[in-house]
Amino acid sequence: MEHETDILTKTAIVWFRNDLRIHDNAALVAASRHAAVIPLFIREADGPARPLGAARRWWLHHSLAGLSEKLERLGAPLHLISGDPTEVIPELVRATGASAVYWNRRYDPAHQSTDADLKNHLHSLHIDADSFAGQLLHEPTRLRTGGGTYYKVYSPFWRALESDLETSPPMPLPAPGSLAAFDGATDLASESLDDWQLLPTGPDWSGGIAKAWTPGEDGAHDRLSEFLENRLRGYAERRDIPGKAATSGLSAHLATGEITPAQIFDALSQTDNDASNEDRSRFRKEIAWREFSWHLLVNNPGLPDTNHNSKFDAFPWVADADAVSAWQKGMTGYPVVDAGMRQLWQTGWMHNRVRMIVSSFLIKHLMIDWREGEAWFWDTLVDADPASNAASWQWVAGSGADASPYYRIFNPILQGDKFDGDGSYVREFVPELAGLPDKFIHKPWTAPEDVLLSAGIRLGETYPRPIVDHQAARQRALASYKSIKDAA
């Protein structure tokens, strides 16, 4: 083990990945103890890991810009390099004489092998290479059932995680007060963020996303503070209402590592308002669903493209490009589905209740393979991550761990009536229906002709008729499920 005096004369590289923050960053704290720090972000070359979708790339650009400003103020500039980390980092070590490389662990199985290979290589060069926790509240390979296996059901997983957290509450780390820059930092090669072309051009479709979100660590903490102060109270009851701003909106900040679940839990424990215990518990459980998703992915690396329940391998999916296109564009004729898909396109995000509705519609009304929807969400969601995206789609499909039964088929009309009774959500994102009375807002095809005319609606022209009949689609889906159940 190095003595403190040794550390104070050496240089450390801190490799940022999905931890774009300076607070509660164990790798950055470890590096800050050295005489000089070289912050690094690598735009990794194409490899086994899935490239970020377009919405996440937009977010990454702005998040890196914010991180760069923070590191500059601390005293050490962020270096941007493209390439293979197993080549970039050893070359940077040789060029700078750095004696240590630190990073925070990432749990995508495709990245884990890269990180392990790099750590082994650096150790062979007698470089101190160390990784730290921080993205999750638990280590997915260590939390185990009494039988020694991983958890496949959420409820016992949550009980085990909650017990761990009660025993050892997460204690977020403060940001370093300052960083000492490497003596030759200005001479090190660093690419331009603008040259990475992470932002959309021709056309720039990001206007609605930019209006809805403020990427970066400061944006994350502002959103958390606003949620705890104004929306935690009543969260348990209001979180399913898409027409109300009742959720935390922290998912994209978590996906990019601008805030940690430990910081969220710590802030929640220190919040003193009249939010009920049920409000607090419900919010903790929503954060824990993200943990469960990563637990599943780490223990099932094929989760994004392979049925967890193999009997779904024989499911008779339908290939229908026109139906997929109508779903993507929010032109299915079912208002709550269309509102969700348009919210996604306009803002890069969709309310969680509506995610379940639109997913169920694609899979069970249209009989489209869940992987088609997972891929669309991957490209369009600012909060897409490989664990939550895949686990949630498989949950709806019925093919995942602790999944919703396949025969649970959301009725988009009843779901709209129940969770958007006043039609405010539909009216916001499907404005051509805004003039309809509430009783018809979720089923415009049932409105009398004079009501439609008064609202300026011509079905089939200004708004589509349903592309599939709910009852017929339900029966088809149940028959298909029965076919694979009987064959099992």
C-alpha positions as CSV (number, residue, x, y, z in Angstrom):
1,M,0.0,0.0,0.0
2,E,1.3,3.5,-0.9
3,H,2.0,5.9,1.9
4,E,0.2,9.3,1.9
5,T,3.5,11.0,1.2
6,D,4.0,8.8,-1.9
7,I,0.5,9.7,-3.2
8,L,1.1,13.4,-2.8
9,T,4.0,13.3,-5.4
10,K,2.1,11.3,-8.1
11,T,-0.4,11.8,-10.8
12,A,-3.7,10.0,-11.1
13,I,-6.1,9.6,-14.1
14,V,-9.8,9.6,-13.2
15,W,-11.8,8.0,-16.0
16,F,-15.4,9.3,-16.2
17,R,-18.1,7.2,-17.7
18,N,-21.7,7.2,-16.6
19,D,-20.8,9.2,-13.5
20,L,-20.8,12.7,-14.8
21,R,-20.7,14.5,-11.4
22,I,-18.2,15.8,-8.9
23,H,-20.2,15.0,-5.7
24,D,-20.4,11.4,-4.4
25,N,-17.8,10.3,-6.8
26,A,-15.4,7.9,-5.1
27,A,-13.0,7.7,-8.1
28,L,-12.6,11.4,-8.2
29,V,-12.1,11.6,-4.4
30,A,-9.4,8.9,-4.7
31,A,-7.7,10.8,-7.5
32,S,-7.9,14.1,-5.7
33,R,-5.4,12.8,-3.0
34,H,-2.7,12.8,-5.6
35,A,-0.4,15.6,-6.5
36,A,-2.0,16.0,-9.9
37,V,-5.3,14.8,-11.5
38,I,-6.1,14.1,-15.1
39,P,-9.9,13.9,-15.6
40,L,-10.7,11.8,-18.8
41,F,-13.8,10.9,-20.8
42,I,-13.4,8.5,-23.7
43,R,-15.8,8.3,-26.6
44,E,-15.4,4.6,-26.9
45,A,-15.0,2.9,-30.3
46,D,-17.6,0.6,-31.6
47,G,-17.4,-2.7,-29.7
48,P,-19.6,-5.1,-27.8
49,A,-21.4,-2.4,-25.9
50,R,-24.5,-0.9,-27.5
51,P,-24.1,2.7,-28.8
52,L,-26.2,5.3,-27.1
53,G,-29.4,6.3,-28.7
54,A,-29.9,9.7,-30.3
55,A,-31.7,11.2,-27.2
56,R,-29.0,10.0,-24.8
57,R,-26.3,11.5,-27.1
58,W,-28.0,14.9,-26.9
59,W,-28.0,14.6,-23.2
60,L,-24.4,13.4,-23.0
61,H,-23.2,16.5,-24.9
62,H,-24.8,18.9,-22.4
63,S,-23.8,16.8,-19.4
64,L,-20.2,16.7,-20.5
65,A,-20.2,20.5,-21.1
66,G,-21.4,21.0,-17.5
67,L,-18.9,18.5,-16.0
68,S,-16.1,20.2,-17.9
69,E,-17.0,23.6,-16.4
70,K,-17.1,22.1,-12.9
71,L,-13.7,20.4,-13.3
72,E,-12.2,23.6,-14.7
73,R,-13.3,25.5,-11.6
74,L,-11.8,22.8,-9.4
75,G,-8.5,23.2,-11.2
76,A,-8.2,20.3,-13.6
77,P,-9.6,20.3,-17.1
78,L,-11.5,17.4,-18.6
79,H,-9.7,15.7,-21.5
80,L,-11.8,14.2,-24.3
81,I,-10.4,11.3,-26.4
82,S,-11.9,8.9,-28.8
83,G,-10.8,5.3,-29.0
84,D,-10.5,2.0,-27.3
85,P,-10.0,2.5,-23.5
86,T,-7.6,-0.5,-23.4
87,E,-5.4,1.5,-25.8
88,V,-6.2,5.1,-24.8
89,I,-5.5,4.8,-21.1
90,P,-2.2,2.9,-21.2
91,E,-1.0,5.4,-23.8
92,L,-2.0,8.3,-21.6
93,V,-0.2,6.6,-18.6
94,R,3.0,6.4,-20.7
95,A,2.7,10.0,-21.9
96,T,2.1,11.5,-18.4
97,G,3.9,9.1,-16.1
98,A,0.6,8.6,-14.1
99,S,0.9,6.0,-11.4
100,A,-2.8,5.4,-10.8
101,V,-6.1,5.1,-12.8
102,Y,-9.4,5.2,-11.0
103,W,-13.0,4.8,-12.2
104,N,-16.4,4.0,-10.9
105,R,-17.9,0.7,-11.8
106,R,-20.4,0.3,-14.6
107,Y,-22.5,-2.8,-14.7
108,D,-23.5,-3.3,-18.3
109,P,-22.0,-6.8,-19.0
110,A,-20.6,-5.6,-22.3
111,H,-18.5,-3.0,-20.5
112,Q,-17.5,-5.2,-17.6
113,S,-15.1,-7.3,-19.7
114,T,-13.4,-4.2,-21.0
115,D,-12.9,-2.8,-17.5
116,A,-11.6,-6.1,-16.2
117,D,-9.1,-6.5,-19.1
118,L,-7.9,-2.9,-18.6
119,K,-7.4,-3.3,-14.9
120,N,-5.4,-6.5,-15.4
121,H,-3.2,-4.8,-18.0
122,L,-2.6,-1.8,-15.8
123,H,-1.7,-4.0,-12.9
124,S,0.8,-5.8,-15.1
125,L,2.4,-2.4,-15.7
126,H,2.5,-1.8,-11.9
127,I,-0.1,0.9,-12.2
128,D,-2.5,1.3,-9.3
129,A,-5.9,0.6,-11.0
130,D,-8.9,0.6,-8.8
131,S,-12.7,0.8,-9.3
132,F,-15.4,2.0,-7.0
133,A,-19.1,1.6,-6.4
134,G,-21.6,4.4,-6.8
135,Q,-24.0,3.9,-9.7
136,L,-26.2,1.5,-7.6
137,L,-27.2,1.0,-3.9
138,H,-26.1,-2.6,-4.1
139,E,-23.6,-4.8,-5.9
140,P,-25.6,-7.1,-8.2
141,T,-23.3,-10.0,-7.9
142,R,-23.3,-10.0,-4.1
143,L,-26.9,-9.6,-3.0
144,R,-28.2,-13.2,-2.9
145,T,-31.2,-15.2,-1.8
146,G,-31.0,-17.7,1.0
147,G,-30.4,-20.3,-1.6
148,G,-27.4,-18.5,-3.0
149,T,-29.0,-17.4,-6.3
150,Y,-29.9,-13.9,-7.6
151,Y,-33.4,-12.5,-7.0
152,K,-35.9,-13.1,-9.7
153,V,-38.9,-11.5,-7.9
154,Y,-39.0,-7.9,-6.9
155,S,-40.7,-8.0,-3.5
156,P,-38.1,-10.2,-1.7
157,F,-35.3,-8.3,-3.6
158,W,-36.6,-5.0,-2.1
159,R,-36.9,-6.5,1.4
160,A,-33.3,-7.7,1.2
161,L,-32.1,-4.4,-0.2
162,E,-34.0,-2.3,2.3
163,S,-32.6,-4.4,5.2
164,D,-29.1,-3.7,3.9
165,L,-29.8,0.0,3.7
166,E,-31.2,0.1,7.2
167,T,-28.0,-1.6,8.5
168,S,-25.7,0.6,6.4
169,P,-27.4,3.8,5.2
170,P,-25.7,5.2,2.1
171,M,-23.4,8.1,3.0
172,P,-22.7,10.3,-0.1
173,L,-19.2,11.7,-0.4
174,P,-18.6,15.5,-0.7
175,A,-16.9,16.9,-3.8
176,P,-13.2,17.6,-3.6
177,G,-12.5,21.2,-2.6
178,S,-10.0,21.5,-5.4
179,L,-7.9,19.5,-7.9
180,A,-4.3,20.0,-8.9
181,A,-3.9,20.0,-12.7
182,F,-1.2,17.9,-14.4
183,D,1.8,20.0,-15.1
184,G,1.6,19.4,-18.8
185,A,-2.2,19.4,-19.1
186,T,-2.4,22.0,-21.8
187,D,-0.1,19.9,-24.0
188,L,-2.2,16.8,-23.7
189,A,-4.3,15.9,-26.7
190,S,-8.0,16.6,-26.1
191,E,-10.7,16.6,-28.7
192,S,-13.5,19.2,-29.1
193,L,-16.9,18.2,-27.7
194,D,-18.5,19.9,-30.7
195,D,-16.5,17.8,-33.1
196,W,-18.1,14.7,-31.6
197,Q,-21.4,15.7,-33.2
198,L,-23.6,14.4,-30.5
199,L,-26.2,17.0,-31.2
200,P,-28.8,16.5,-33.9
201,T,-28.5,18.4,-37.2
202,G,-30.5,18.5,-40.4
203,P,-33.0,18.7,-38.8
204,D,-32.4,19.6,-35.1
205,W,-35.3,17.8,-33.4
206,S,-34.2,18.6,-29.9
207,G,-36.2,21.8,-29.3
208,G,-38.8,20.1,-27.2
209,I,-36.2,18.1,-25.2
210,A,-34.2,21.2,-24.5
211,K,-37.3,23.0,-23.2
212,A,-38.2,20.1,-20.9
213,W,-34.8,19.2,-19.4
214,T,-31.6,20.7,-17.9
215,P,-28.9,18.1,-18.2
216,G,-26.0,18.2,-15.7
217,E,-25.3,17.7,-12.1
218,D,-26.8,21.1,-11.1
219,G,-30.0,20.3,-13.1
220,A,-30.2,16.9,-11.3
221,H,-30.0,18.5,-7.8
222,D,-32.4,21.3,-8.7
223,R,-34.9,18.7,-9.9
224,L,-34.5,16.6,-6.7
225,S,-34.9,19.6,-4.4
226,E,-38.0,20.8,-6.3
227,F,-39.5,17.3,-6.1
228,L,-38.9,16.8,-2.4
229,E,-40.3,20.2,-1.6
230,N,-43.3,20.3,-3.8
231,R,-44.2,16.9,-5.2
232,L,-43.2,14.2,-2.7
233,R,-46.3,15.1,-0.7
234,G,-49.1,13.0,-2.4
235,Y,-46.6,11.1,-4.6
236,A,-48.1,7.7,-3.8
237,E,-51.5,8.8,-5.0
238,R,-50.6,11.1,-7.8
239,R,-47.6,9.4,-9.5
240,D,-49.9,7.4,-11.9
241,I,-51.6,10.5,-13.2
242,P,-49.8,11.5,-16.4
243,G,-51.5,14.9,-16.7
244,K,-49.9,16.1,-13.4
245,A,-46.3,16.8,-12.8
246,A,-46.1,14.4,-9.9
247,T,-43.0,12.2,-10.6
248,S,-39.4,13.0,-9.7
249,G,-38.1,13.3,-13.3
250,L,-34.7,12.0,-12.1
251,S,-34.4,9.0,-14.4
252,A,-32.2,10.6,-17.1
253,H,-30.0,12.2,-14.4
254,L,-29.5,8.8,-12.9
255,A,-28.8,7.1,-16.2
256,T,-26.0,9.6,-16.9
257,G,-24.7,9.5,-13.3
258,E,-25.3,13.1,-12.6
259,I,-26.8,12.1,-9.3
260,T,-26.6,8.9,-7.3
261,P,-29.3,6.8,-5.7
262,A,-27.3,7.2,-2.4
263,Q,-27.7,11.0,-2.7
264,I,-31.4,10.6,-3.4
265,F,-32.0,8.3,-0.4
266,D,-29.9,10.6,1.8
267,A,-31.8,13.7,0.8
268,L,-35.1,11.9,1.2
269,S,-34.2,10.9,4.8
270,Q,-33.4,14.5,5.6
271,T,-36.5,16.0,4.1
272,D,-38.8,17.3,6.8
273,N,-42.2,17.9,5.4
274,D,-45.7,16.4,5.8
275,A,-45.3,13.8,3.1
276,S,-46.7,10.5,4.3
277,N,-44.7,7.4,5.0
278,E,-46.5,5.9,2.1
279,D,-45.3,8.7,-0.2
280,R,-41.7,8.1,1.0
281,S,-41.9,4.4,0.8
282,R,-43.4,4.4,-2.7
283,F,-40.6,6.7,-4.0
284,R,-37.9,4.5,-2.5
285,K,-39.5,1.5,-4.2
286,E,-39.4,3.2,-7.5
287,I,-35.7,3.9,-7.2
288,A,-35.3,0.2,-6.1
289,W,-37.0,-1.0,-9.3
290,R,-34.0,0.5,-11.1
291,E,-31.8,-1.5,-8.8
292,F,-33.8,-4.7,-9.5
293,S,-33.4,-4.1,-13.2
294,W,-29.7,-3.9,-13.0
295,H,-29.7,-7.0,-10.7
296,L,-31.5,-8.8,-13.5
297,L,-29.2,-7.6,-16.2
298,V,-26.0,-8.4,-14.5
299,N,-27.1,-11.9,-13.8
300,N,-28.8,-12.3,-17.2
301,P,-26.5,-10.5,-19.8
302,G,-28.9,-11.3,-22.6
303,L,-31.8,-9.4,-21.1
304,P,-32.0,-6.7,-23.8
305,D,-32.6,-9.2,-26.6
306,T,-33.3,-12.6,-25.2
307,N,-36.5,-13.7,-23.5
308,H,-35.9,-14.4,-19.8
309,N,-38.7,-17.0,-20.1
310,S,-37.7,-19.2,-23.0
311,K,-41.2,-20.3,-23.9
312,F,-41.8,-16.9,-25.4
313,D,-39.2,-17.8,-28.1
314,A,-42.0,-19.6,-29.9
315,F,-44.4,-16.7,-29.7
316,P,-46.1,-15.9,-33.1
317,W,-45.1,-12.3,-33.4
318,V,-46.5,-10.3,-36.3
319,A,-44.3,-8.4,-38.8
320,D,-46.3,-5.2,-39.6
321,A,-44.2,-2.2,-40.5
322,D,-47.2,0.1,-41.0
323,A,-48.5,-0.7,-37.5
324,V,-45.1,-0.1,-36.0
325,S,-44.9,3.2,-37.8
326,A,-48.4,4.3,-36.6
327,W,-47.4,3.4,-33.0
328,Q,-44.1,5.3,-33.3
329,K,-45.8,8.4,-34.7
330,G,-48.7,8.4,-32.2
331,M,-51.3,7.8,-34.8
332,T,-53.0,4.6,-33.6
333,G,-56.4,6.1,-33.0
334,Y,-56.2,5.4,-29.3
335,P,-55.7,8.8,-27.7
336,V,-53.8,7.8,-24.5
337,V,-51.4,5.7,-26.6
338,D,-50.9,8.5,-29.1
339,A,-50.4,11.1,-26.4
340,G,-47.6,8.9,-24.8
341,M,-45.8,8.4,-28.1
342,R,-46.0,12.0,-29.0
343,Q,-44.8,13.0,-25.5
344,L,-41.8,10.7,-26.1
345,W,-41.0,12.2,-29.4
346,Q,-41.4,15.8,-28.3
347,T,-39.7,15.6,-24.8
348,G,-37.5,12.5,-24.9
349,W,-39.5,11.1,-22.0
350,M,-42.8,9.4,-21.2
351,H,-44.8,9.1,-18.0
352,N,-44.3,5.6,-16.4
353,R,-47.9,4.7,-16.4
354,V,-48.2,5.5,-20.1
355,R,-45.0,3.6,-20.8
356,M,-46.9,0.5,-19.6
357,I,-50.0,1.3,-21.7
358,V,-48.1,2.0,-25.0
359,S,-45.9,-1.1,-24.4
360,S,-48.9,-3.3,-23.8
361,F,-50.5,-1.9,-26.9
362,L,-47.6,-2.6,-29.2
363,I,-47.0,-6.1,-27.8
364,K,-50.6,-7.3,-27.2
365,H,-52.8,-5.3,-29.5
366,L,-50.5,-5.2,-32.5
367,M,-48.6,-8.5,-31.7
368,I,-45.3,-6.8,-32.4
369,D,-42.1,-8.3,-30.8
370,W,-41.2,-6.4,-27.6
371,R,-37.7,-6.0,-29.0
372,E,-39.1,-3.5,-31.6
373,G,-40.4,-1.3,-28.8
374,E,-37.3,-1.7,-26.7
375,A,-35.2,-0.5,-29.6
376,W,-37.4,2.5,-30.3
377,F,-37.3,3.5,-26.6
378,W,-33.5,3.1,-26.6
379,D,-33.2,5.6,-29.4
380,T,-35.7,8.2,-28.2
381,L,-35.6,8.2,-24.4
382,V,-33.3,10.5,-22.6
383,D,-33.3,8.1,-19.7
384,A,-32.7,4.9,-21.7
385,D,-30.4,2.5,-19.9
386,P,-29.8,-1.2,-20.8
387,A,-31.2,-2.5,-17.6
388,S,-34.4,-0.6,-16.9
389,N,-35.4,-0.5,-20.6
390,A,-35.0,-4.2,-21.2
391,A,-36.4,-5.3,-17.9
392,S,-39.5,-3.1,-18.2
393,W,-40.3,-4.3,-21.8
394,Q,-39.9,-7.9,-20.7
395,W,-42.1,-7.2,-17.7
396,V,-44.9,-6.0,-19.9
397,A,-44.4,-8.7,-22.5
398,G,-44.7,-11.4,-19.8
399,S,-41.4,-12.9,-20.8
400,G,-39.3,-11.4,-18.0
401,A,-38.5,-12.1,-14.4
402,D,-41.4,-11.4,-12.0
403,A,-43.3,-10.3,-15.1
404,S,-46.8,-9.1,-15.6
405,P,-48.8,-12.0,-16.8
406,Y,-49.1,-12.0,-20.6
407,Y,-52.9,-12.3,-20.3
408,R,-53.0,-8.9,-18.5
409,I,-53.9,-6.8,-21.4
410,F,-54.4,-3.1,-20.8
411,N,-57.5,-1.6,-22.2
412,P,-56.3,1.8,-23.5
413,I,-59.8,3.3,-23.2
414,L,-60.3,2.3,-19.6
415,Q,-56.7,3.2,-18.7
416,G,-57.2,6.6,-20.2
417,D,-60.5,7.1,-18.3
418,K,-58.9,6.0,-15.1
419,F,-55.7,7.9,-15.1
420,D,-56.5,10.8,-17.4
421,G,-60.2,11.3,-16.6
422,D,-60.2,15.0,-17.4
423,G,-58.3,14.4,-20.6
424,S,-55.6,17.0,-19.8
425,Y,-52.8,14.7,-20.9
426,V,-54.4,13.8,-24.2
427,R,-55.3,17.4,-24.9
428,E,-51.7,18.5,-24.3
429,F,-50.1,16.0,-26.7
430,V,-52.9,15.3,-29.1
431,P,-54.2,18.8,-29.6
432,E,-56.5,17.9,-32.5
433,L,-58.8,16.2,-29.9
434,A,-58.8,19.2,-27.5
435,G,-62.3,20.2,-28.3
436,L,-63.9,16.9,-27.4
437,P,-65.9,16.5,-24.2
438,D,-64.3,14.4,-21.5
439,K,-66.7,11.5,-22.1
440,F,-65.3,11.0,-25.6
441,I,-61.7,12.1,-25.2
442,H,-60.4,8.5,-24.9
443,K,-62.8,7.0,-27.5
444,P,-63.5,9.7,-30.2
445,W,-64.9,7.2,-32.6
446,T,-67.9,6.8,-30.3
447,A,-68.8,10.5,-30.4
448,P,-71.8,11.6,-32.4
449,E,-71.1,13.3,-35.7
450,D,-72.3,16.7,-34.5
451,V,-69.9,16.5,-31.5
452,L,-67.0,15.6,-33.8
453,L,-67.9,18.5,-36.2
454,S,-68.2,20.9,-33.3
455,A,-64.7,19.8,-32.1
456,G,-63.3,20.2,-35.6
457,I,-62.5,16.5,-36.0
458,R,-62.9,14.4,-39.1
459,L,-62.0,10.8,-38.2
460,G,-59.7,9.3,-40.7
461,E,-58.5,12.7,-41.8
462,T,-57.6,15.0,-38.9
463,Y,-57.3,12.0,-36.5
464,P,-57.1,8.3,-37.3
465,R,-59.7,5.7,-36.6
466,P,-58.4,2.9,-34.3
467,I,-55.9,0.8,-36.3
468,V,-57.1,-2.3,-34.4
469,D,-60.3,-3.2,-32.5
470,H,-59.6,-3.7,-28.8
471,Q,-61.8,-6.7,-28.2
472,A,-60.6,-8.5,-31.4
473,A,-57.0,-7.7,-30.6
474,R,-57.4,-9.0,-27.1
475,Q,-58.8,-12.3,-28.2
476,R,-56.0,-12.7,-30.8
477,A,-53.4,-12.0,-28.1
478,L,-54.9,-14.5,-25.7
479,A,-55.1,-17.2,-28.4
480,S,-51.5,-16.7,-29.2
481,Y,-50.4,-16.9,-25.6
482,K,-52.5,-20.1,-25.2
483,S,-50.7,-21.6,-28.2
484,I,-47.3,-21.3,-26.6
485,K,-48.6,-22.2,-23.1
486,D,-50.1,-25.4,-24.4
487,A,-46.9,-26.3,-26.4
488,A,-44.7,-25.8,-23.3
